[in-house]
Amino acid sequence: MVGFIIITVVSVSVFLRRRKKEQTPQTNTIEIVLDVPKSLGYTFNSVKVATNNFSDDKGKGGFGNVYKACI
């Protein structure tokens, strides 16, 4: 008889916790709206001229080689 009561109490507790989790709204969602400007519109030829035909190599960055340029 005691075992039946313990199993019943545990089952009801688990049921109520799951039911409560389903009813609470998600509050950990973050919505970020960014105002991203459009591309600056540099053509390959204008970058090639600005970097003097990619001649002055300054090193490596996260996305590749880094060159000195005059715009």
PQR file of N, CA, C, O and H, with PARSE charges and radii, in Angstrom:
ATOM      1  N   MET A   1       0.816  -1.192   0.000 -0.4000 1.5000
ATOM      2  CA  MET A   1       0.000   0.000   0.000 -0.0000 2.0000
ATOM      3  C   MET A   1       0.865   1.263   0.000  0.5500 1.7000
ATOM      4  O   MET A   1       0.558   2.219  -0.712 -0.5500 1.4000
ATOM      5  N   VAL A   2       1.949   1.276   0.797 -0.4000 1.5000
ATOM      6  CA  VAL A   2       2.840   2.435   0.852 -0.0000 2.0000
ATOM      7  C   VAL A   2       3.526   2.641  -0.500  0.5500 1.7000
ATOM      8  O   VAL A   2       3.697   3.775  -0.948 -0.5500 1.4000
ATOM      9  H   VAL A   2       2.199   0.499   1.375  0.4000 1.0000
ATOM     10  N   GLY A   3       3.915   1.551  -1.141 -0.4000 1.5000
ATOM     11  CA  GLY A   3       4.551   1.638  -2.461 -0.0000 2.0000
ATOM     12  C   GLY A   3       3.632   2.265  -3.486  0.5500 1.7000
ATOM     13  O   GLY A   3       4.067   3.072  -4.306 -0.5500 1.4000
ATOM     14  H   GLY A   3       3.776   0.630  -0.777  0.4000 1.0000
ATOM     15  N   PHE A   4       2.349   1.895  -3.443 -0.4000 1.5000
ATOM     16  CA  PHE A   4       1.364   2.458  -4.362 -0.0000 2.0000
ATOM     17  C   PHE A   4       1.224   3.966  -4.163  0.5500 1.7000
ATOM     18  O   PHE A   4       1.128   4.714  -5.137 -0.5500 1.4000
ATOM     19  H   PHE A   4       1.995   1.239  -2.776  0.4000 1.0000
ATOM     20  N   ILE A   5       1.213   4.410  -2.923 -0.4000 1.5000
ATOM     21  CA  ILE A   5       1.082   5.844  -2.623 -0.0000 2.0000
ATOM     22  C   ILE A   5       2.312   6.602  -3.113  0.5500 1.7000
ATOM     23  O   ILE A   5       2.178   7.689  -3.676 -0.5500 1.4000
ATOM     24  H   ILE A   5       1.291   3.803  -2.133  0.4000 1.0000
ATOM     25  N   ILE A   6       3.498   6.056  -2.911 -0.4000 1.5000
ATOM     26  CA  ILE A   6       4.737   6.712  -3.359 -0.0000 2.0000
ATOM     27  C   ILE A   6       4.767   6.817  -4.879  0.5500 1.7000
ATOM     28  O   ILE A   6       5.115   7.863  -5.426 -0.5500 1.4000
ATOM     29  H   ILE A   6       3.608   5.173  -2.453  0.4000 1.0000
ATOM     30  N   ILE A   7       4.405   5.740  -5.555 -0.4000 1.5000
ATOM     31  CA  ILE A   7       4.391   5.755  -7.030 -0.0000 2.0000
ATOM     32  C   ILE A   7       3.365   6.762  -7.532  0.5500 1.7000
ATOM     33  O   ILE A   7       3.627   7.468  -8.506 -0.5500 1.4000
ATOM     34  H   ILE A   7       4.122   4.890  -5.111  0.4000 1.0000
ATOM     35  N   THR A   8       2.214   6.843  -6.894 -0.4000 1.5000
ATOM     36  CA  THR A   8       1.173   7.785  -7.310 -0.0000 2.0000
ATOM     37  C   THR A   8       1.627   9.228  -7.110  0.5500 1.7000
ATOM     38  O   THR A   8       1.420  10.066  -7.987 -0.5500 1.4000
ATOM     39  H   THR A   8       2.001   6.269  -6.103  0.4000 1.0000
ATOM     40  N   VAL A   9       2.243   9.528  -5.967 -0.4000 1.5000
ATOM     41  CA  VAL A   9       2.709  10.886  -5.689 -0.0000 2.0000
ATOM     42  C   VAL A   9       3.796  11.299  -6.682  0.5500 1.7000
ATOM     43  O   VAL A   9       3.776  12.420  -7.191 -0.5500 1.4000
ATOM     44  H   VAL A   9       2.412   8.848  -5.254  0.4000 1.0000
ATOM     45  N   VAL A  10       4.744  10.402  -6.959 -0.4000 1.5000
ATOM     46  CA  VAL A  10       5.819  10.706  -7.919 -0.0000 2.0000
ATOM     47  C   VAL A  10       5.243  10.912  -9.317  0.5500 1.7000
ATOM     48  O   VAL A  10       5.657  11.825 -10.031 -0.5500 1.4000
ATOM     49  H   VAL A  10       4.760   9.492  -6.546  0.4000 1.0000
ATOM     50  N   SER A  11       4.297  10.074  -9.707 -0.4000 1.5000
ATOM     51  CA  SER A  11       3.700  10.201 -11.043 -0.0000 2.0000
ATOM     52  C   SER A  11       2.948  11.516 -11.196  0.5500 1.7000
ATOM     53  O   SER A  11       3.059  12.179 -12.227 -0.5500 1.4000
ATOM     54  H   SER A  11       3.961   9.333  -9.126  0.4000 1.0000
ATOM     55  N   VAL A  12       2.184  11.896 -10.176 -0.4000 1.5000
ATOM     56  CA  VAL A  12       1.447  13.158 -10.234 -0.0000 2.0000
ATOM     57  C   VAL A  12       2.409  14.344 -10.263  0.5500 1.7000
ATOM     58  O   VAL A  12       2.171  15.318 -10.978 -0.5500 1.4000
ATOM     59  H   VAL A  12       2.094  11.357  -9.338  0.4000 1.0000
ATOM     60  N   SER A  13       3.499  14.269  -9.487 -0.4000 1.5000
ATOM     61  CA  SER A  13       4.487  15.349  -9.476 -0.0000 2.0000
ATOM     62  C   SER A  13       5.126  15.525 -10.847  0.5500 1.7000
ATOM     63  O   SER A  13       5.259  16.648 -11.332 -0.5500 1.4000
ATOM     64  H   SER A  13       3.693  13.479  -8.907  0.4000 1.0000
ATOM     65  N   VAL A  14       5.520  14.422 -11.472 -0.4000 1.5000
ATOM     66  CA  VAL A  14       6.129  14.490 -12.808 -0.0000 2.0000
ATOM     67  C   VAL A  14       5.130  15.056 -13.808  0.5500 1.7000
ATOM     68  O   VAL A  14       5.496  15.893 -14.633 -0.5500 1.4000
ATOM     69  H   VAL A  14       5.412  13.509 -11.078  0.4000 1.0000
ATOM     70  N   PHE A  15       3.887  14.621 -13.751 -0.4000 1.5000
ATOM     71  CA  PHE A  15       2.856  15.107 -14.667 -0.0000 2.0000
ATOM     72  C   PHE A  15       2.648  16.619 -14.522  0.5500 1.7000
ATOM     73  O   PHE A  15       2.559  17.339 -15.517 -0.5500 1.4000
ATOM     74  H   PHE A  15       3.589  13.941 -13.081  0.4000 1.0000
ATOM     75  N   LEU A  16       2.573  17.088 -13.276 -0.4000 1.5000
ATOM     76  CA  LEU A  16       2.342  18.515 -13.051 -0.0000 2.0000
ATOM     77  C   LEU A  16       3.526  19.363 -13.486  0.5500 1.7000
ATOM     78  O   LEU A  16       3.334  20.462 -14.005 -0.5500 1.4000
ATOM     79  H   LEU A  16       2.645  16.503 -12.468  0.4000 1.0000
ATOM     80  N   ARG A  17       4.743  18.877 -13.286 -0.4000 1.5000
ATOM     81  CA  ARG A  17       5.923  19.634 -13.736 -0.0000 2.0000
ATOM     82  C   ARG A  17       5.963  19.762 -15.247  0.5500 1.7000
ATOM     83  O   ARG A  17       6.238  20.837 -15.780 -0.5500 1.4000
ATOM     84  H   ARG A  17       4.899  17.984 -12.865  0.4000 1.0000
ATOM     85  N   ARG A  18       5.688  18.669 -15.932 -0.4000 1.5000
ATOM     86  CA  ARG A  18       5.687  18.718 -17.411 -0.0000 2.0000
ATOM     87  C   ARG A  18       4.594  19.647 -17.910  0.5500 1.7000
ATOM     88  O   ARG A  18       4.796  20.400 -18.863 -0.5500 1.4000
ATOM     89  H   ARG A  18       5.465  17.796 -15.499  0.4000 1.0000
ATOM     90  N   ARG A  19       3.450  19.592 -17.274 -0.4000 1.5000
ATOM     91  CA  ARG A  19       2.336  20.442 -17.683 -0.0000 2.0000
ATOM     92  C   ARG A  19       2.671  21.907 -17.463  0.5500 1.7000
ATOM     93  O   ARG A  19       2.325  22.753 -18.288 -0.5500 1.4000
ATOM     94  H   ARG A  19       3.286  18.980 -16.501  0.4000 1.0000
ATOM     95  N   LYS A  20       3.341  22.217 -16.359 -0.4000 1.5000
ATOM     96  CA  LYS A  20       3.726  23.592 -16.061 -0.0000 2.0000
ATOM     97  C   LYS A  20       4.754  24.104 -17.063  0.5500 1.7000
ATOM     98  O   LYS A  20       4.677  25.259 -17.484 -0.5500 1.4000
ATOM     99  H   LYS A  20       3.623  21.530 -15.689  0.4000 1.0000
ATOM    100  N   LYS A  21       5.714  23.268 -17.453 -0.4000 1.5000
ATOM    101  CA  LYS A  21       6.725  23.675 -18.435 -0.0000 2.0000
ATOM    102  C   LYS A  21       6.095  23.984 -19.782  0.5500 1.7000
ATOM    103  O   LYS A  21       6.530  24.905 -20.472 -0.5500 1.4000
ATOM    104  H   LYS A  21       5.776  22.330 -17.112  0.4000 1.0000
ATOM    105  N   GLU A  22       5.072  23.224 -20.165 -0.4000 1.5000
ATOM    106  CA  GLU A  22       4.420  23.451 -21.455 -0.0000 2.0000
ATOM    107  C   GLU A  22       3.629  24.751 -21.461  0.5500 1.7000
ATOM    108  O   GLU A  22       3.464  25.360 -22.518 -0.5500 1.4000
ATOM    109  H   GLU A  22       4.718  22.476 -19.604  0.4000 1.0000
ATOM    110  N   GLN A  23       3.134  25.194 -20.299 -0.4000 1.5000
ATOM    111  CA  GLN A  23       2.302  26.386 -20.230 -0.0000 2.0000
ATOM    112  C   GLN A  23       3.107  27.670 -20.142  0.5500 1.7000
ATOM    113  O   GLN A  23       2.599  28.729 -20.513 -0.5500 1.4000
ATOM    114  H   GLN A  23       3.269  24.699 -19.441  0.4000 1.0000
ATOM    115  N   THR A  24       4.356  27.615 -19.660 -0.4000 1.5000
ATOM    116  CA  THR A  24       5.144  28.839 -19.526 -0.0000 2.0000
ATOM    117  C   THR A  24       5.700  29.243 -20.880  0.5500 1.7000
ATOM    118  O   THR A  24       6.233  28.404 -21.606 -0.5500 1.4000
ATOM    119  H   THR A  24       4.768  26.756 -19.358  0.4000 1.0000
ATOM    120  N   PRO A  25       5.583  30.523 -21.230 -0.5600 1.5000
ATOM    121  CA  PRO A  25       6.115  30.979 -22.515  0.2800 2.0000
ATOM    122  C   PRO A  25       7.644  30.970 -22.510  0.5500 1.7000
ATOM    123  O   PRO A  25       8.274  31.092 -21.459 -0.5500 1.4000
ATOM    124  N   GLN A  26       8.211  30.828 -23.669 -0.4000 1.5000
ATOM    125  CA  GLN A  26       9.669  30.849 -23.826 -0.0000 2.0000
ATOM    126  C   GLN A  26      10.162  32.274 -23.630  0.5500 1.7000
ATOM    127  O   GLN A  26       9.774  33.175 -24.372 -0.5500 1.4000
ATOM    128  H   GLN A  26       7.699  30.729 -24.522  0.4000 1.0000
ATOM    129  N   THR A  27      11.014  32.480 -22.633 -0.4000 1.5000
ATOM    130  CA  THR A  27      11.538  33.817 -22.372 -0.0000 2.0000
ATOM    131  C   THR A  27      13.009  33.932 -22.710  0.5500 1.7000
ATOM    132  O   THR A  27      13.594  35.006 -22.565 -0.5500 1.4000
ATOM    133  H   THR A  27      11.329  31.748 -22.029  0.4000 1.0000
ATOM    134  N   ASN A  28      13.620  32.840 -23.160 -0.4000 1.5000
ATOM    135  CA  ASN A  28      15.043  32.887 -23.457 -0.0000 2.0000
ATOM    136  C   ASN A  28      15.313  33.193 -24.926  0.5500 1.7000
ATOM    137  O   ASN A  28      16.446  33.049 -25.384 -0.5500 1.4000
ATOM    138  H   ASN A  28      13.144  31.968 -23.278  0.4000 1.0000
ATOM    139  N   THR A  29      14.305  33.609 -25.665 -0.4000 1.5000
ATOM    140  CA  THR A  29      14.474  33.952 -27.064 -0.0000 2.0000
ATOM    141  C   THR A  29      14.756  35.446 -27.172  0.5500 1.7000
ATOM    142  O   THR A  29      14.024  36.266 -26.618 -0.5500 1.4000
ATOM    143  H   THR A  29      13.384  33.726 -25.293  0.4000 1.0000
ATOM    144  N   ILE A  30      15.817  35.791 -27.887 -0.4000 1.5000
ATOM    145  CA  ILE A  30      16.187  37.196 -28.063 -0.0000 2.0000
ATOM    146  C   ILE A  30      16.045  37.540 -29.542  0.5500 1.7000
ATOM    147  O   ILE A  30      16.576  36.848 -30.411 -0.5500 1.4000
ATOM    148  H   ILE A  30      16.412  35.125 -28.337  0.4000 1.0000
ATOM    149  N   GLU A  31      15.329  38.608 -29.804 -0.4000 1.5000
ATOM    150  CA  GLU A  31      15.166  39.057 -31.178 -0.0000 2.0000
ATOM    151  C   GLU A  31      16.005  40.309 -31.367  0.5500 1.7000
ATOM    152  O   GLU A  31      15.814  41.313 -30.680 -0.5500 1.4000
ATOM    153  H   GLU A  31      14.898  39.170 -29.098  0.4000 1.0000
ATOM    154  N   ILE A  32      16.933  40.233 -32.306 -0.4000 1.5000
ATOM    155  CA  ILE A  32      17.811  41.361 -32.585 -0.0000 2.0000
ATOM    156  C   ILE A  32      17.554  41.826 -34.014  0.5500 1.7000
ATOM    157  O   ILE A  32      17.610  41.041 -34.960 -0.5500 1.4000
ATOM    158  H   ILE A  32      17.088  39.417 -32.863  0.4000 1.0000
ATOM    159  N   VAL A  33      17.279  43.090 -34.145 -0.4000 1.5000
ATOM    160  CA  VAL A  33      17.074  43.671 -35.465 -0.0000 2.0000
ATOM    161  C   VAL A  33      18.266  44.576 -35.745  0.5500 1.7000
ATOM    162  O   VAL A  33      18.498  45.557 -35.039 -0.5500 1.4000
ATOM    163  H   VAL A  33      17.233  43.728 -33.376  0.4000 1.0000
ATOM    164  N   LEU A  34      19.007  44.234 -36.772 -0.4000 1.5000
ATOM    165  CA  LEU A  34      20.195  45.005 -37.124 -0.0000 2.0000
ATOM    166  C   LEU A  34      19.916  45.846 -38.362  0.5500 1.7000
ATOM    167  O   LEU A  34      19.267  45.399 -39.307 -0.5500 1.4000
ATOM    168  H   LEU A  34      18.818  43.437 -37.345  0.4000 1.0000
ATOM    169  N   ASP A  35      20.409  47.041 -38.334 -0.4000 1.5000
ATOM    170  CA  ASP A  35      20.321  47.908 -39.501 -0.0000 2.0000
ATOM    171  C   ASP A  35      21.623  47.738 -40.269  0.5500 1.7000
ATOM    172  O   ASP A  35      22.590  48.464 -40.039 -0.5500 1.4000
ATOM    173  H   ASP A  35      20.937  47.405 -37.566  0.4000 1.0000
ATOM    174  N   VAL A  36      21.643  46.778 -41.179 -0.4000 1.5000
ATOM    175  CA  VAL A  36      22.856  46.450 -41.913 -0.0000 2.0000
ATOM    176  C   VAL A  36      22.903  47.297 -43.184  0.5500 1.7000
ATOM    177  O   VAL A  36      21.992  47.240 -44.009 -0.5500 1.4000
ATOM    178  H   VAL A  36      20.858  46.187 -41.366  0.4000 1.0000
ATOM    179  N   PRO A  37      23.973  48.083 -43.334 -0.5600 1.5000
ATOM    180  CA  PRO A  37      24.073  48.883 -44.556  0.2800 2.0000
ATOM    181  C   PRO A  37      24.360  47.999 -45.759  0.5500 1.7000
ATOM    182  O   PRO A  37      24.893  46.897 -45.635 -0.5500 1.4000
ATOM    183  N   LYS A  38      23.997  48.506 -46.905 -0.4000 1.5000
ATOM    184  CA  LYS A  38      24.291  47.756 -48.124 -0.0000 2.0000
ATOM    185  C   LYS A  38      25.793  47.771 -48.385  0.5500 1.7000
ATOM    186  O   LYS A  38      26.534  48.547 -47.782 -0.5500 1.4000
ATOM    187  H   LYS A  38      23.564  49.401 -47.005  0.4000 1.0000
ATOM    188  N   SER A  39      26.221  46.916 -49.276 -0.4000 1.5000
ATOM    189  CA  SER A  39      27.632  46.820 -49.621 -0.0000 2.0000
ATOM    190  C   SER A  39      28.156  48.172 -50.083  0.5500 1.7000
ATOM    191  O   SER A  39      27.427  48.975 -50.665 -0.5500 1.4000
ATOM    192  H   SER A  39      25.619  46.285 -49.766  0.4000 1.0000
ATOM    193  N   LEU A  40      29.432  48.403 -49.812 -0.4000 1.5000
ATOM    194  CA  LEU A  40      30.032  49.672 -50.221 -0.0000 2.0000
ATOM    195  C   LEU A  40      30.169  49.766 -51.730  0.5500 1.7000
ATOM    196  O   LEU A  40      30.347  50.859 -52.268 -0.5500 1.4000
ATOM    197  H   LEU A  40      30.024  47.751 -49.339  0.4000 1.0000
ATOM    198  N   GLY A  41      30.091  48.652 -52.413 -0.4000 1.5000
ATOM    199  CA  GLY A  41      30.053  48.664 -53.864 -0.0000 2.0000
ATOM    200  C   GLY A  41      31.391  48.799 -54.546  0.5500 1.7000
ATOM    201  O   GLY A  41      31.455  49.306 -55.666 -0.5500 1.4000
ATOM    202  H   GLY A  41      29.947  47.764 -51.976  0.4000 1.0000
ATOM    203  N   TYR A  42      32.466  48.360 -53.910 -0.4000 1.5000
ATOM    204  CA  TYR A  42      33.766  48.394 -54.568 -0.0000 2.0000
ATOM    205  C   TYR A  42      33.858  47.269 -55.577  0.5500 1.7000
ATOM    206  O   TYR A  42      33.518  46.124 -55.280 -0.5500 1.4000
ATOM    207  H   TYR A  42      32.414  47.948 -53.001  0.4000 1.0000
ATOM    208  N   THR A  43      34.320  47.601 -56.770 -0.4000 1.5000
ATOM    209  CA  THR A  43      34.552  46.572 -57.774 -0.0000 2.0000
ATOM    210  C   THR A  43      35.938  45.987 -57.574  0.5500 1.7000
ATOM    211  O   THR A  43      36.785  46.580 -56.907 -0.5500 1.4000
ATOM    212  H   THR A  43      34.596  48.531 -57.012  0.4000 1.0000
ATOM    213  N   PHE A  44      36.159  44.833 -58.151 -0.4000 1.5000
ATOM    214  CA  PHE A  44      37.464  44.196 -58.030 -0.0000 2.0000
ATOM    215  C   PHE A  44      38.557  45.093 -58.604  0.5500 1.7000
ATOM    216  O   PHE A  44      39.643  45.194 -58.032 -0.5500 1.4000
ATOM    217  H   PHE A  44      35.471  44.351 -58.693  0.4000 1.0000
ATOM    218  N   ASN A  45      38.273  45.746 -59.734 -0.4000 1.5000
ATOM    219  CA  ASN A  45      39.284  46.606 -60.359 -0.0000 2.0000
ATOM    220  C   ASN A  45      39.626  47.807 -59.474  0.5500 1.7000
ATOM    221  O   ASN A  45      40.791  48.198 -59.398 -0.5500 1.4000
ATOM    222  H   ASN A  45      37.391  45.665 -60.198  0.4000 1.0000
ATOM    223  N   SER A  46      38.625  48.402 -58.800 -0.4000 1.5000
ATOM    224  CA  SER A  46      38.927  49.541 -57.934 -0.0000 2.0000
ATOM    225  C   SER A  46      39.743  49.098 -56.715  0.5500 1.7000
ATOM    226  O   SER A  46      40.604  49.849 -56.257 -0.5500 1.4000
ATOM    227  H   SER A  46      37.679  48.084 -58.861  0.4000 1.0000
ATOM    228  N   VAL A  47      39.495  47.906 -56.183 -0.4000 1.5000
ATOM    229  CA  VAL A  47      40.295  47.381 -55.074 -0.0000 2.0000
ATOM    230  C   VAL A  47      41.706  47.054 -55.557  0.5500 1.7000
ATOM    231  O   VAL A  47      42.683  47.273 -54.841 -0.5500 1.4000
ATOM    232  H   VAL A  47      38.795  47.297 -56.555  0.4000 1.0000
ATOM    233  N   LYS A  48      41.799  46.540 -56.754 -0.4000 1.5000
ATOM    234  CA  LYS A  48      43.117  46.208 -57.324 -0.0000 2.0000
ATOM    235  C   LYS A  48      43.964  47.468 -57.481  0.5500 1.7000
ATOM    236  O   LYS A  48      45.161  47.447 -57.192 -0.5500 1.4000
ATOM    237  H   LYS A  48      41.005  46.362 -57.335  0.4000 1.0000
ATOM    238  N   VAL A  49      43.361  48.560 -57.933 -0.4000 1.5000
ATOM    239  CA  VAL A  49      44.078  49.820 -58.077 -0.0000 2.0000
ATOM    240  C   VAL A  49      44.434  50.381 -56.697  0.5500 1.7000
ATOM    241  O   VAL A  49      45.545  50.873 -56.506 -0.5500 1.4000
ATOM    242  H   VAL A  49      42.389  48.577 -58.167  0.4000 1.0000
ATOM    243  N   ALA A  50      43.499  50.313 -55.724 -0.4000 1.5000
ATOM    244  CA  ALA A  50      43.729  50.863 -54.391 -0.0000 2.0000
ATOM    245  C   ALA A  50      44.839  50.119 -53.646  0.5500 1.7000
ATOM    246  O   ALA A  50      45.536  50.707 -52.819 -0.5500 1.4000
ATOM    247  H   ALA A  50      42.596  49.913 -55.879  0.4000 1.0000
ATOM    248  N   THR A  51      44.999  48.843 -53.936 -0.4000 1.5000
ATOM    249  CA  THR A  51      46.034  48.052 -53.254 -0.0000 2.0000
ATOM    250  C   THR A  51      47.312  47.947 -54.067  0.5500 1.7000
ATOM    251  O   THR A  51      48.216  47.188 -53.717 -0.5500 1.4000
ATOM    252  H   THR A  51      44.433  48.366 -54.608  0.4000 1.0000
ATOM    253  N   ASN A  52      47.391  48.708 -55.152 -0.4000 1.5000
ATOM    254  CA  ASN A  52      48.562  48.676 -56.027 -0.0000 2.0000
ATOM    255  C   ASN A  52      48.827  47.246 -56.499  0.5500 1.7000
ATOM    256  O   ASN A  52      49.927  46.713 -56.350 -0.5500 1.4000
ATOM    257  H   ASN A  52      46.657  49.324 -55.437  0.4000 1.0000
ATOM    258  N   ASN A  53      47.782  46.643 -57.074 -0.4000 1.5000
ATOM    259  CA  ASN A  53      47.824  45.285 -57.614 -0.0000 2.0000
ATOM    260  C   ASN A  53      48.162  44.262 -56.520  0.5500 1.7000
ATOM    261  O   ASN A  53      48.863  43.282 -56.771 -0.5500 1.4000
ATOM    262  H   ASN A  53      46.889  47.076 -57.195  0.4000 1.0000
ATOM    263  N   PHE A  54      47.652  44.504 -55.300 -0.4000 1.5000
ATOM    264  CA  PHE A  54      47.841  43.599 -54.153 -0.0000 2.0000
ATOM    265  C   PHE A  54      49.322  43.365 -53.863  0.5500 1.7000
ATOM    266  O   PHE A  54      49.740  42.242 -53.582 -0.5500 1.4000
ATOM    267  H   PHE A  54      47.083  45.300 -55.095  0.4000 1.0000
ATOM    268  N   SER A  55      50.113  44.447 -53.935 -0.4000 1.5000
ATOM    269  CA  SER A  55      51.563  44.287 -53.787 -0.0000 2.0000
ATOM    270  C   SER A  55      52.047  44.433 -52.344  0.5500 1.7000
ATOM    271  O   SER A  55      53.070  43.848 -51.989 -0.5500 1.4000
ATOM    272  H   SER A  55      49.773  45.359 -54.164  0.4000 1.0000
ATOM    273  N   ASP A  56      51.341  45.199 -51.499 -0.4000 1.5000
ATOM    274  CA  ASP A  56      51.810  45.460 -50.141 -0.0000 2.0000
ATOM    275  C   ASP A  56      51.057  44.551 -49.160  0.5500 1.7000
ATOM    276  O   ASP A  56      50.050  44.955 -48.578 -0.5500 1.4000
ATOM    277  H   ASP A  56      50.510  45.674 -51.788  0.4000 1.0000
ATOM    278  N   ASP A  57      51.547  43.339 -48.986 -0.4000 1.5000
ATOM    279  CA  ASP A  57      50.911  42.332 -48.119 -0.0000 2.0000
ATOM    280  C   ASP A  57      51.269  42.621 -46.666  0.5500 1.7000
ATOM    281  O   ASP A  57      52.448  42.643 -46.314 -0.5500 1.4000
ATOM    282  H   ASP A  57      52.365  43.011 -49.458  0.4000 1.0000
ATOM    283  N   LYS A  58      50.254  42.846 -45.808 -0.4000 1.5000
ATOM    284  CA  LYS A  58      50.479  43.175 -44.399 -0.0000 2.0000
ATOM    285  C   LYS A  58      50.410  41.959 -43.487  0.5500 1.7000
ATOM    286  O   LYS A  58      50.866  42.038 -42.346 -0.5500 1.4000
ATOM    287  H   LYS A  58      49.296  42.828 -46.094  0.4000 1.0000
ATOM    288  N   GLY A  59      49.866  40.852 -43.936 -0.4000 1.5000
ATOM    289  CA  GLY A  59      49.767  39.661 -43.097 -0.0000 2.0000
ATOM    290  C   GLY A  59      48.501  38.884 -43.392  0.5500 1.7000
ATOM    291  O   GLY A  59      47.901  39.003 -44.461 -0.5500 1.4000
ATOM    292  H   GLY A  59      49.495  40.788 -44.862  0.4000 1.0000
ATOM    293  N   LYS A  60      48.110  38.078 -42.404 -0.4000 1.5000
ATOM    294  CA  LYS A  60      46.909  37.254 -42.563 -0.0000 2.0000
ATOM    295  C   LYS A  60      45.859  37.690 -41.555  0.5500 1.7000
ATOM    296  O   LYS A  60      46.174  37.997 -40.406 -0.5500 1.4000
ATOM    297  H   LYS A  60      48.597  37.981 -41.536  0.4000 1.0000
ATOM    298  N   GLY A  61      44.619  37.712 -41.994 -0.4000 1.5000
ATOM    299  CA  GLY A  61      43.493  37.997 -41.117 -0.0000 2.0000
ATOM    300  C   GLY A  61      42.599  36.777 -41.005  0.5500 1.7000
ATOM    301  O   GLY A  61      42.946  35.701 -41.491 -0.5500 1.4000
ATOM    302  H   GLY A  61      44.363  37.462 -42.928  0.4000 1.0000
ATOM    303  N   GLY A  62      41.469  36.939 -40.378 -0.4000 1.5000
ATOM    304  CA  GLY A  62      40.537  35.833 -40.191 -0.0000 2.0000
ATOM    305  C   GLY A  62      39.937  35.335 -41.487  0.5500 1.7000
ATOM    306  O   GLY A  62      39.510  34.182 -41.561 -0.5500 1.4000
ATOM    307  H   GLY A  62      41.187  37.813 -39.983  0.4000 1.0000
ATOM    308  N   PHE A  63      39.891  36.169 -42.507 -0.4000 1.5000
ATOM    309  CA  PHE A  63      39.291  35.784 -43.774 -0.0000 2.0000
ATOM    310  C   PHE A  63      40.303  35.754 -44.920  0.5500 1.7000
ATOM    311  O   PHE A  63      39.906  35.672 -46.082 -0.5500 1.4000
ATOM    312  H   PHE A  63      40.238  37.105 -42.446  0.4000 1.0000
ATOM    313  N   GLY A  64      41.588  35.819 -44.619 -0.4000 1.5000
ATOM    314  CA  GLY A  64      42.589  35.737 -45.667 -0.0000 2.0000
ATOM    315  C   GLY A  64      43.664  36.801 -45.517  0.5500 1.7000
ATOM    316  O   GLY A  64      43.868  37.364 -44.441 -0.5500 1.4000
ATOM    317  H   GLY A  64      41.910  35.886 -43.675  0.4000 1.0000
ATOM    318  N   ASN A  65      44.333  37.055 -46.606 -0.4000 1.5000
ATOM    319  CA  ASN A  65      45.439  38.027 -46.601 -0.0000 2.0000
ATOM    320  C   ASN A  65      44.918  39.451 -46.398  0.5500 1.7000
ATOM    321  O   ASN A  65      43.792  39.781 -46.772 -0.5500 1.4000
ATOM    322  H   ASN A  65      44.167  36.597 -47.480  0.4000 1.0000
ATOM    323  N   VAL A  66      45.778  40.290 -45.790 -0.4000 1.5000
ATOM    324  CA  VAL A  66      45.450  41.703 -45.553 -0.0000 2.0000
ATOM    325  C   VAL A  66      46.434  42.545 -46.326  0.5500 1.7000
ATOM    326  O   VAL A  66      47.646  42.347 -46.242 -0.5500 1.4000
ATOM    327  H   VAL A  66      46.692  40.021 -45.487  0.4000 1.0000
ATOM    328  N   TYR A  67      45.891  43.509 -47.097 -0.4000 1.5000
ATOM    329  CA  TYR A  67      46.727  44.368 -47.947 -0.0000 2.0000
ATOM    330  C   TYR A  67      46.514  45.828 -47.564  0.5500 1.7000
ATOM    331  O   TYR A  67      45.434  46.218 -47.118 -0.5500 1.4000
ATOM    332  H   TYR A  67      44.907  43.671 -47.165  0.4000 1.0000
ATOM    333  N   LYS A  68      47.570  46.630 -47.747 -0.4000 1.5000
ATOM    334  CA  LYS A  68      47.456  48.072 -47.541 -0.0000 2.0000
ATOM    335  C   LYS A  68      46.817  48.670 -48.778  0.5500 1.7000
ATOM    336  O   LYS A  68      47.147  48.301 -49.905 -0.5500 1.4000
ATOM    337  H   LYS A  68      48.447  46.313 -48.108  0.4000 1.0000
ATOM    338  N   ALA A  69      45.887  49.610 -48.552 -0.4000 1.5000
ATOM    339  CA  ALA A  69      45.193  50.233 -49.679 -0.0000 2.0000
ATOM    340  C   ALA A  69      44.989  51.710 -49.408  0.5500 1.7000
ATOM    341  O   ALA A  69      44.896  52.138 -48.257 -0.5500 1.4000
ATOM    342  H   ALA A  69      45.619  49.910 -47.636  0.4000 1.0000
ATOM    343  N   CYS A  70      44.921  52.482 -50.477 -0.4000 1.5000
ATOM    344  CA  CYS A  70      44.599  53.904 -50.418 -0.0000 2.0000
ATOM    345  C   CYS A  70      43.336  54.117 -51.240  0.5500 1.7000
ATOM    346  O   CYS A  70      43.311  53.894 -52.450 -0.5500 1.4000
ATOM    347  H   CYS A  70      44.997  52.134 -51.412  0.4000 1.0000
ATOM    348  N   ILE A  71      42.293  54.554 -50.549 -0.4000 1.5000
ATOM    349  CA  ILE A  71      41.012  54.754 -51.250 -0.0000 2.0000
ATOM    350  C   ILE A  71      40.736  56.239 -51.336  0.5500 1.7000
ATOM    351  O   ILE A  71      39.713  56.646 -51.884 -0.5500 1.4000
ATOM    352  H   ILE A  71      42.314  54.735 -49.566  0.4000 1.0000
TER
END
